[in-house]
Amino acid sequence: MPELVITVARFGFLILLWIFVFTVVGVIRRDLFAGARSSRLVAAPRAVGASTGQPGAKPAKVKRGRAAHQLVVTAGQLAGTRITLGEAQITIGRAEDSTLVITDDYASARHARLVPREGQWFVEDLGSTNGTYLDRAKVTGPTPVPLGVPIRIGRTSLELRP
């Protein structure tokens, strides 16, 4: 009887090991393909009136009275990209459905979001692996973003500008 128990335990352990291996491969595959899909979209600002600094491009009208009128990418692959701010929240990450799609290796699929509340913009980390930083402080909850203070996501830096 003890040999039977040991044999069953060995097969059980082997099955658990294979389940673990398949789970790890699935996570790695999902992460790699999420990065490959978003690398086709260099900058895909949607529904907020993007401007990349090209002559003749007109930004969407913004409600007056807001301190910040633009989100500017100051460092990273998308440096120079400008998004005109409106009333909608802005999601940032590698996922195709993000407002600002960044192809930074250190960014998560859904990394962070900027939310307008009572005339002020707040940055929130959405549970990213590498974190979101406002200036040099790690963002742990909804944090107000002052004008000109860098928001850092991996190698990408963003700023709110008037």
Salt bridges, closest charged atoms under 4 A:
ASP31 OD1 - ARG94 NH2 2.66
GLU87 OE2 - ARG66 NH2 2.67
GLU96 OE2 - ARG37 NE 3.40
GLU96 OE2 - ARG40 NH2 3.77
ASP97 OD2 - ARG110 NH2 3.00
GLU124 OE2 - ARG113 NE 3.29
GLU124 OE2 - ARG117 NH2 3.52
GLU159 OE1 - ARG161 NH2 3.08
